[in-house]
Amino acid sequence: MLFGGKNKIMNQTIRSTIAVVIGMIPSGLLLLTTVALSVGMIRLARYNTLVQDMYSLEMLARVNVLCLDKTGTITDGRMRVSDCILLNNPTEYTIDDILGSILASLDDNNQTSIALYDRFGHSTALQPMATLPFSSARKLSAVTFEGVGTFVMGAPEFVLKPMPIRIDKIVKQYAQMGLRVLVVAHSPAQIQGDKIPTALRAIAIITLSDNVRPDAVETIRWFRENEVAVKVISGDNPVTVAEVARRAGIKNAAHFISLEGLSDLEVENAANQYTVFGRVTPEQKAILIRAIKKAGNTVAMTGDGVNDILAMKEADCAVSVASGSEAARNVSNLVLQDNNFGSMPKIVNEGRRVINNIKNSASLYIMKTLLTLTLAIVCIALGSAYFFETNNMMIFEFFISAIPSFVLSLQPNTARVKGKFIPFVLSRAIPGAITMALGILSLYVVRQTGL
C-alpha cells in the first residue's frame, strides 16, 4: 500500500509536469511559420517571381521606401536615338563613320550602346589604337584612332570641362524634355593610360528617348496610396530623370539633385531631403541606401546592372529582373522572371499577407504559453495540483491553437507591417492569457467553495 501510494503520487506528478511543459512550448509555431512562408513563395511563383531568400518576405512587407533605377524600371529600357545635332566636325569622316567605329572598337553591351548601334551601326572606317571603355564613375568612353586623334562620347558635363554656354543651353533644353543627352567630342591628342585629352571640342550632340512603362504610372500610384515613398536613383542627368519621374507620377519629382562632385557626407545629408538623384556613382548609391535606412526606414532597391550591386547589398530587400546581369540576380532577394515591374504591388501584398498572418497566429501560441505559466505559478502558490493533464493540454493545443492559427495564416491581409514582432504578439497574447486564466480560476473557486 505504501509503495502503491508513492507510485500514484509519482505518476500524478509526472503527468502534471508533462502537461505544464507541453503547455509552455509553442510547438506548432515553427511549423506554422514555415508553412505560411512556403505558401507565400508558391503564390509569388504565380506572378513569375523567384524568391531566393524566404525571410525576405518579411522585409518586403515592412518596406516604406522604394528606390528605383530609371532605366529598365520606370522606363522600358528600349532606348532609341531621337536626334543627332552636328556641331563642328574637323575630320573628313562622317558622324556615322565616327560613331560606328567607336561602337565597333568598344564592343559595349548596354541599352545606350544598343540604341546607338541601331542608329549608326558598326564601321571599320577608323582603326583604333587605344580604348577607354565606359564606366559608371567616368560617365564616358573614348577611343584613339590612327591618324585622326581621340573621340570621347558620354555625359556632356563629364566630357566637356568647362562646358561651353551654347552647348550647355542645348543640353538643358533636351534634358527638360526627359531626353538623355550624349556629346561626342574630338581631340588630336591620344589617350594616356586612363586619362583622356583635355583639349576637347564637341562635334555632335545625340539625344536618346526612353519610354515610360505603361504599367509604371499605375504601379507608382499604388505605392503612393499604400504609404511607400518612391525615390529614383540614376546615373543620368538629374533634370532628365526628374522629368521622367514626373511623367511616371512620382510625388515630389521636382525635388532633384546632382551628386556629381559631392563628398560622402554631403551625399548622406541629401539622402532624405530629395526624391530624385542624378549623376550617381555605384558607391554613392550604397551611401544613399545606408543613409535612408539610418533614418529608420525599411528600404527596397530595384536594380539590373553591376553598378547597382553595392546598393542592393545595403538594402533590406533587393529586387532584380531576369534580364539583368547575373551578378545583380545573385545578390537579390527577389527576381522578377518576366521583367514586369507591374508585379511589385502583388508581391508586396503577398509579403504583407504572410507576415501579418504569422503575427496574428503566433499570438495564439504565445497566449497558451503565458496561460500555462500563469496557472502553474498559481498552483504552486496554492499548493494545489495542476488543473490540467496531458490529454487536456493536447485538446487545448489542437482546438485553440492549431486549427485557428492555420485558418488565420491563410486569410487576406494587405495592411503594411508596422512595429516589432515580439511587442505586437505580446500585446495580443497577454490579454487573452489573462482572460482565460481568470475564467479557469473562477471555475476553480466555484468548485472549491461549492457556490
N, C-alpha and C positions, 0 to 999 in steps of 0.2 A: 504493500500500500504506500509506504514511504517513497520507494523509488518510482512508483506509478504516479504519485502526486508531483514529484520533481520533474518527471518526463513531461507531464501535462503542462506544467508551468514553463518548461523549456520550449516546448512546441509552440505555446501561445506567444512566448517572447520572440521566437524566430519568425512566426507569421506576422506579428505586428511590425517587427523591424523591416522585414521584406516589403510589407505594404507601404511603410514610410519611405523606404529607398525608391521603390517604384514610383511613388507619387512625386518625389522630388526630382526625378530625372525626366527632362523633356524629351523622351525617347524618340518621338516621331518628327521632331523639328528638323533634324538634319536631312531626313528622307524627304520631308515636305519641301524644303528649300531646293534640294537637288532636282526634284520632280518639276517644281514651278519654273526653275531656270531652264531646264531641258525643254519643257513645253514652249517656253518663250523662244528658244533657239529654233525649234521646229516651225513655229509660226513665222519667225523672221525669214526662214528659208522660202516661205511662200512669196515674200516680197523681194526675192533674189538678193538676199543679204547674208553674207557669210560672217558668222560670229566666231572670231578667233580667240576670244577671251570671255568665258562665261560670265564672270563677275563684272565685266564692263557694262552690263545691262544696268547695274545699279548707278554707275557714274552717269550713264546716258539719261537715266530717269531724273537725275538731280541737276542736269545742265541748265544754267540760266544765262550763259554767254556762249554764242556760237560764232567762231571765227572762220571766215571763208576766204579762199583764194578766188580772184576774179575769173581767170581763165579756166574753163572746164567745170566750173561750179555754178556761178551766176550766168555765165555765158556758155554757149555750147562748144566752145573751143575750136570751131571751124572758121578760122580767120581767112580773110581774103584781102588782097590788095585793092584798095578803093581808089587810090590816086598816086601819081608819081610826078612830082614837080621838078623839072630840070632847072638848075641854077647856073652853074658855070663849069663846064667840062673842059679842062685844059688838055685832055688827051684826044687821040684820034679814034678812040674806041667808043661805041655806043653804050648807053646805060645798060642795055640788055646784055651786051658782051661783058661789061664790068661785073654786074651782079651775078650773071650766070657763071663767070669764072670764080667769083668769091664763094658762091654756094658749092660749086664743084670741088674747090680746094678745101673747104672746111668740113664738108660732109656732116653737118649738124642734122639732128633728127628731133626737132621740136615743132610746135604749132606755127611759130613765126617762120622758120625756115621752109616748112611745107607750103605755107601760103606764098612765100616769095618764089619758091620753085614752080608753083602752079602758074605764076605770072611771068617769070623770067626764064625758067628752065635752067639747065646746066650748059656751060660753054667751055671750050678749050682754047678760046682766042688768046688768053693770057696764061703764062707759065709761072706758077708760084715758086718763090724762093724761100719764104718763111711765113708761118701762120701763127695766129694767136686766137685760139678758139673762144667762143662766147662763154662767159661765166656770170653767175648772178651777182658777184661782187663788182666786176668791172662794168657790167651792163653794155658790153660792146664786144666786137670781134674784129680782127684785122688780118690782112694778107698783103705781103710784099711780092710784087710781080716783077719778073725780069725785064729791065729796061724801061719800066713805067713808073715805079715807085710803090707807095703803100696806099691801100684803100682801107678805110675804117668805117664800120657800119654798127650803129647802135643808138642808144638813147641820146638825144641831142645835147642835153646838159652834161653828159659824160664824155661825149666825143669832142665837142667844141667848148673850150675853156679859155677865155670867156666867150659866151655865145653872142654873136652879132645881134644888134637890136632888131634888124629886119627879120632875121630867121626866128628870133625869139617870139616876135609878134605872130608869125605864121604858125609856129608850134602851138602857142596858146590858143589860137583860134580853132585849130583842129582838135586839140585836147578838150576844149569846151563842148565839142560836138560828140564826145565819147569815143574818138578815134585814137588808136595807138599810132604814135609818130616815131619814125626812124629817120636818121640822117646818114647820108653817105658822104664821106669826106676824103680828100686826097692830099698826099704829101709826096714830094720827090724823094724824101729820105726813107730809110729802111727801118724795120723793126729791130730793136736791140734787146735780145733776151725776151722779157715780158713787158717791155716798155714800147709804147707807140710813139711815133714822131710828134713833136709839139706844134710844128707849123702846119696845121691842117686847114684846108679850105673846103667848105661844103660844096658838093657838086649836084646833090639831089636830095629831096625830101620825099619820103614814102609814107603813106598812111594806110593803116590796116583797120578793117572793121571786124567786130566780133559780135555776133547776135546774142541777145539775152534769151535764155532758155524759155520756152513757152510756159513751163510749169514753175519757173523761178519766182515770179511775182506772187502766185498763189501760195507757194511754199513759205516764202518770207513773211507773207501776211499771217500765215498760221503761227509762225514763231512769235511774231509781234503780239498776237492776240493771246498767246499762251505764256507770256511773261519771260520770253527768252530774247535777250538783246543780241543783235546781229552786228558783227564788225567785219570789215573787209580788209585783208592784208595782202598787198600785191607789190610786185617789183616795178609796176608800170608808173607812169606819170600820175600823181595824185588827182589832178584835175580830170583826167580821163577816167580814172577809177571812180571818182565821186559822181560823175555823170552817169556811168553805167549803174552804180548803186542807186542813184535817184530813180532811174528808169525801172529798176527792179523793185522799187518800193521800200527800200531800207530807210528806217527812221533816222533823222539827223545825218543824212548823207552829205550835207553841206559842210559838216564839221570834219575837214580833212587836213592832213599834214604830210609833208615830205620828210622822211627820216634821213635823207642824204646828208652826210657830214655830222650827224648828231652823235653825241657821246652816249655811252651805255646808260648813264644816269638820266640824261635828257630823254632817251627813249622810254625808260621806265616811268618817268614822270608823265609822259604823254599818253601812256597806255590806256588810262581810264578817263582821259579827257576828250578823246576823239573817237570817231566812228570809222573813218576811212584812213588807211595808212598807205602811202605810196613810196616808191623807191626804197623798198625794204630789202635788206640782205638776209640770208638764211639765219645768221647769228642774231640779227635784230628781231626776227620773227620769234625766236625762242625767248628773247628777253621780254617781248610783249606778252606772250602767253604766261610767262612766270610772274610778271607784274600784275596781270589781271587776276591770276589765282591768289596772289598775295593780298589782294583787296577783299578776299573772302568769297570769290565766285567759283563755281564749278564750270570748267571750260571744255568745250568740244572743238576740235580742229579738223577741218577737212583739207586734204592735200592729195596731190597725184604725182609730184616730182621729187627728185633727190633734194632740191632746195627746201622742201617742206619737212624733211625728216627730223631736224632738230626741234622744230616747233611741235610736231606730232608727238615726240617723246615727252615733251614737257606737259602736254595737255592731259586732262583727266580721262578723256575719251578721244581716240584718234580714228577718223573715218577716211577711208581711201576708196578709190574706184578701180574696177578691174582693168581699165585701160591705162592706169597709172604705172609708174615704174615698179619693178619688182621690189626694190628696197623700200619704197613707200608702203607697199602692201604688207611687207613683212613686219613693219613696226606698228601697223594699225590694229585697232581692236575690232573694227567692223569694215568689211569690204562690200561695196555696192557692186554686185556682179553685173547688173545691167546699166551701170554708169548713170543711173537715174536719180538725180538729186531730189526729185519729187517724192521719193520713197521715205525721205527723212521723217516727216510727221508721223507716218505709220510706225516707223522704227522707234521713235521716241515714245509714242503712245504705248507700244508693247513693253518697252522698258519700264514705263511708269506703272502699267498694269501689274507686271510681275512683282516689282518691289513693294508697291502699296499692299498687294495681297499677302505677300510674305510677312510684312509688318503686322497686318491685322491678324493673320493666322498665328503668328508667333505669340501674340498676346494670350491666346487660349492655353498654350503650353506653359508659359511662364505663370499664368494665373494658377494652374494646377500645382506648380512647384511652390508658389507662395502660400497657397491654401494648405498644402501638406505641412509646410514648415510651421505655419501658424497653429494648426491643430496639434502638431507634435509638441510644441512649446507649452500649449495649454494643458495637454495630457500630463506632461512632466510636472507642471506646477500643481495640478490637482492630484497627482499620484494615481491617475487612472490609466487603464489600458487604452491603447489607441483605438479610435472609434471604428476604423475600417480594417478589413482583412484584405489579403492579396486579391481575391476574386472581386471584391467591391471596387478596388482601385483599377483593375483591368476593365471592368464595365464602365467606370467613370472615364477612363482614358479613351475608350472606343467611342462612346456616345457623346461625350462632352468636348473632347479634343480632336480626335482623329477625323471623324466624319464631317463635323462643321468646318474644320480647318481646310480640308480637301475641297469642299464646296467654295469656301472663301477664296482659295488660291486661284480659282478659275473665273472669278467674277470680273466684269469690265470695270476699270478704274483708271482714268486718264489724268487725274489731278497731279500737278507737279509735286515731286517728293521733296519735303522740307523737313528740317530738323534732323537730329541724330537718331539712330536706330534704337539704342537702349532706352533713352528717356521716353521715346514715343511708346515703346512696348510696355514699359513700367507704368506709364500714365494711364494705360487701359487695363493692365493686368492687376494692379493693386486694388482699385475699386471693386473689381469683380471678385478677387480673392477675399476681401474684407466682407463683402455682402454674403458670399457663400459660407464663410466661416461663422458669421453671426447667425445665419439660418440654422446651421448644424448645431451650434452651441445652444440655440434657443430650444431645439428639439431635445437636446441632452438634458437641459434644465427641466423641461416639462416632464421628461421620463423619470428623472431622479426625484422630483418633488411630487409627482403624481397629480399635477394640476390638470 
